[in-house]
Amino acid sequence: MGDILQISGLTKRFGGLVAVNNVSFSVHEGEILAVIGPNGAGKSTLFKLVASFLRPTAGEVRFQGKRISGLSPHVVARMGVVRTFQETTIFKGMTVRDNVIIAHQLRARASLPGFYFGSLTAREDEAEFGRSADEILELLGLERIRDEPALSLPHGHLRALGMAIGLATRPKVLLLDEPFAGMNHDETVRAVDMVRGVRNRGVTILLVEHDMPAVMRISDRIVVLNFGEKIAEGTPTEIRHNHKVIEAYLGIEDEAIGF
C-alpha cells in the first residue's frame, strides 16, 4: 500500500529552542509506526504537529496527498487523522457506553437544535451511534463493563476507553499517545493485542511510546528522535542494532529498552 501520511522537513521552534528540526518520514497505509526517543527528544511536539495541535515553523504534513498543517484540529479529525489523549477526553461521571456514544459527534448529521427537539435525523443518529458504540466496545473487550461509570475503571480500562473514543470518529489514522504507559505486564499484553485489532480493521496507527519491549513487539517500523532530529528509521530489528540509537539511550539498561 502507499503512504497515507507524509511528514516533510517538519520544524518547530519555541523562541530560541528548536524542539523539532527538519524531520521527514512517511507512514504507510495499514501499518503500525512508533516514534521513540529519550525524554526531551521532541516526540510530543512532533505528535502535536502531525495532529495539527501546533503549527510548524517550517515543513508540512500531508494526509492522503492533502496538506493538513495549519488546519484546525477538529477539521483534521473530520478528515480522518485522530489523536487520542490519555484521560482528558473521558467524562468520568458517565458510563463507558455513553462516553463512546458522545464521541460520535463528529459523524452527526443532525444539528444541535435537531438533537434538542428530537428530529427524525437526530433519532437516526442516536440509534446508529448506539450500535456503533456497542460494536467498538465488543472489539476492545469492554462490552462487560459498558454500563459502569468511567470513574470506577482501573488504569488499563481507562486507556482502552480512550482508544474506543478515538475509534468512534472512524479514523483513517489513529495517533496513540503512550497507550501502554503505567500498565503492568498483563495489561500491556492485552493493550498490544487491542492495538493490533484496531489496525486489522484497516486503521493506520502512529504511536508515541516509552515502553520499548512493547514497541519492539508491535511496530512494523520505528522512527527514532534525539534532540529534535530523526536519527534512525527502520524495522524493529534494524533499530535494535543501530549504533546511533544505542548511543542515544546511553545510561538506560539494555533490558529496559528492549535491545
C-alpha positions in Angstrom: 0.0 0.0 0.0 1.0 3.6 -0.5 1.8 6.4 2.0 -1.2 7.8 3.9 0.9 10.4 5.8 3.9 12.3 4.6 5.9 14.4 7.1 8.3 16.7 5.2 11.0 18.9 6.7 8.9 19.4 9.9 10.4 22.0 12.2 9.1 23.7 15.3 10.9 26.5 17.2 9.8 28.0 20.5 11.8 31.2 20.6 15.4 30.0 20.6 14.6 26.4 21.3 14.3 24.1 18.3 12.0 21.3 19.5 11.7 19.5 16.2 14.3 20.0 13.5 13.8 19.1 9.8 12.1 15.8 10.5 10.9 13.8 7.5 9.3 10.3 7.2 6.2 8.7 5.7 3.6 6.4 7.3 2.4 3.6 5.1 -1.3 2.8 4.9 -2.2 0.0 7.2 1.0 -0.1 9.3 1.9 0.5 12.9 4.6 3.0 13.2 6.2 4.0 16.5 8.1 7.2 17.3 10.5 6.7 20.1 13.4 8.7 21.8 14.8 9.8 25.1 12.9 12.3 27.2 13.1 15.7 25.6 13.7 14.3 22.1 10.7 16.1 20.6 8.3 13.2 20.4 5.3 15.0 21.9 5.9 18.2 19.9 6.1 16.1 16.7 2.8 14.4 17.6 1.1 17.7 18.1 2.4 18.9 14.8 1.0 15.8 13.0 -2.4 16.2 14.6 -2.4 19.9 13.8 -2.5 21.0 17.5 0.6 23.1 16.7 1.6 25.0 13.6 5.0 24.1 12.2 7.7 26.8 11.9 8.7 25.1 8.6 7.8 22.0 6.7 4.4 20.3 6.3 2.2 17.3 7.0 0.2 15.8 4.2 -2.7 13.3 4.6 -3.6 11.3 1.5 -1.8 13.9 -0.5 -3.5 17.0 1.0 -1.7 19.4 3.2 -3.2 19.4 6.7 -0.6 21.6 8.5 -2.2 24.8 9.8 -5.7 23.4 9.7 -7.8 23.3 12.9 -7.5 20.1 14.8 -11.3 19.3 14.5 -11.0 19.8 10.7 -8.1 17.3 10.6 -10.1 14.9 12.8 -13.1 15.1 10.4 -10.7 14.2 7.6 -9.6 11.1 9.4 -6.5 11.9 11.4 -7.5 11.5 15.1 -5.3 11.9 18.2 -6.2 10.1 21.4 -5.5 11.6 24.8 -4.6 9.7 28.0 -7.6 10.5 30.1 -8.6 14.1 29.4 -11.4 13.3 27.0 -13.2 10.9 29.3 -16.4 12.0 31.2 -15.8 10.1 34.4 -19.4 10.6 35.7 -20.8 8.9 32.6 -20.9 5.2 31.7 -18.4 3.6 29.4 -21.0 3.3 26.7 -22.3 6.9 27.0 -18.7 8.1 26.7 -18.3 6.3 23.4 -21.7 7.4 22.1 -20.8 11.1 22.8 -17.6 10.6 20.9 -19.6 10.1 17.7 -20.4 13.8 17.5 -18.0 14.3 14.5 -20.3 12.0 12.5 -23.6 13.6 13.4 -25.9 14.6 10.6 -28.5 16.3 12.8 -28.0 19.9 14.1 -27.9 20.8 17.7 -31.5 22.1 17.6 -32.4 18.8 15.9 -31.0 16.8 18.9 -32.7 19.1 21.3 -36.2 18.7 19.7 -35.7 15.1 18.7 -35.9 15.3 15.0 -36.0 12.2 12.8 -32.4 12.7 11.7 -31.3 13.1 15.3 -33.1 9.9 16.3 -31.5 8.0 13.5 -28.1 9.4 14.5 -28.6 8.3 18.1 -29.6 4.8 17.1 -26.6 4.4 14.8 -24.2 5.8 17.4 -25.5 3.3 19.9 -25.0 0.4 17.5 -21.5 1.6 16.6 -20.6 2.1 20.3 -21.6 -1.5 21.1 -19.5 -2.8 18.2 -16.5 -0.8 19.3 -16.8 -1.9 22.9 -17.0 -5.5 21.8 -13.9 -5.1 19.6 -11.9 -3.8 22.5 -13.3 -6.3 25.0 -15.2 -3.7 27.0 -18.7 -5.0 26.5 -18.9 -6.4 30.0 -18.3 -3.0 31.6 -20.3 -0.9 29.2 -22.7 0.3 31.9 -20.1 1.0 34.6 -19.2 4.6 35.3 -15.9 5.6 33.9 -14.7 6.9 37.3 -14.7 3.3 38.6 -12.4 1.9 35.9 -8.8 0.7 36.5 -6.0 2.3 34.6 -5.9 -0.3 31.8 -9.6 0.0 31.1 -9.4 3.8 31.1 -6.7 3.6 28.4 -8.9 1.2 26.4 -11.8 3.6 26.7 -9.7 6.4 25.4 -9.0 4.2 22.3 -12.7 3.5 22.0 -13.4 7.2 22.0 -10.9 7.6 19.2 -12.4 4.8 17.1 -15.9 6.4 17.4 -14.8 9.1 15.0 -14.0 6.4 12.3 -10.4 7.4 11.9 -8.2 6.5 9.0 -5.1 7.3 11.0 -5.2 6.9 14.8 -2.5 8.7 16.8 -1.9 7.0 20.2 -0.2 8.9 22.9 1.7 6.5 25.1 -1.0 3.8 25.1 1.0 1.4 27.3 2.2 3.9 30.0 1.6 2.9 33.6 0.4 -0.6 32.7 1.6 -3.8 34.3 2.8 -6.7 32.1 -0.6 -8.4 31.6 -2.3 -5.1 30.9 0.4 -4.3 28.3 -0.1 -7.6 26.6 -3.8 -7.0 26.3 -3.3 -3.5 25.1 -0.8 -4.6 22.4 -3.4 -7.1 21.1 -6.0 -4.4 21.2 -3.9 -2.0 19.1 -3.3 -4.8 16.6 -7.0 -5.5 16.4 -7.6 -1.8 15.6 -5.0 -2.0 12.8 -6.6 -5.2 11.5 -9.8 -3.2 11.0 -8.0 -1.0 8.5 -6.9 1.8 10.7 -3.3 3.0 10.3 -1.6 3.5 13.7 1.0 6.1 14.7 2.1 6.0 18.3 4.5 7.6 20.7 5.6 5.3 23.5 8.3 4.8 26.1 7.7 1.0 26.7 10.5 -0.3 24.4 9.6 -4.0 24.7 6.1 -3.3 23.7 7.2 -1.1 20.9 9.5 -3.8 19.6 6.7 -6.3 19.6 4.0 -4.2 18.0 5.7 -2.0 15.4 6.1 -2.6 11.7 8.6 0.3 11.6 10.1 2.7 14.1 11.3 6.3 13.8 13.8 7.5 16.5 14.2 11.1 17.6 17.0 12.6 19.6 17.3 16.3 20.4 14.6 17.1 17.9 16.2 15.3 15.0 15.5 12.0 13.3 18.5 9.7 13.9 17.1 6.4 12.6 14.2 4.8 10.8 13.6 1.1 10.1 12.2 -2.2 11.3 12.5 -3.2 15.0 15.4 -5.4 14.1 17.2 -2.6 12.3 16.6 -0.2 15.1 17.7 -2.7 17.8 21.1 -2.9 16.1 21.5 0.8 15.1 24.6 2.3 16.9 23.1 5.8 16.9 20.0 4.6 18.7 22.1 2.7 21.2 24.2 5.8 21.9 21.0 7.9 22.3 19.9 5.6 25.1 23.2 5.5 27.0 22.5 5.3 30.7 19.5 3.1 30.2 19.9 -0.6 30.8 19.6 -2.8 27.7 16.8 -4.8 29.1 14.8 -1.6 29.8 14.8 -0.5 26.2 14.4 -4.0 24.6 17.8 -4.0 22.9 
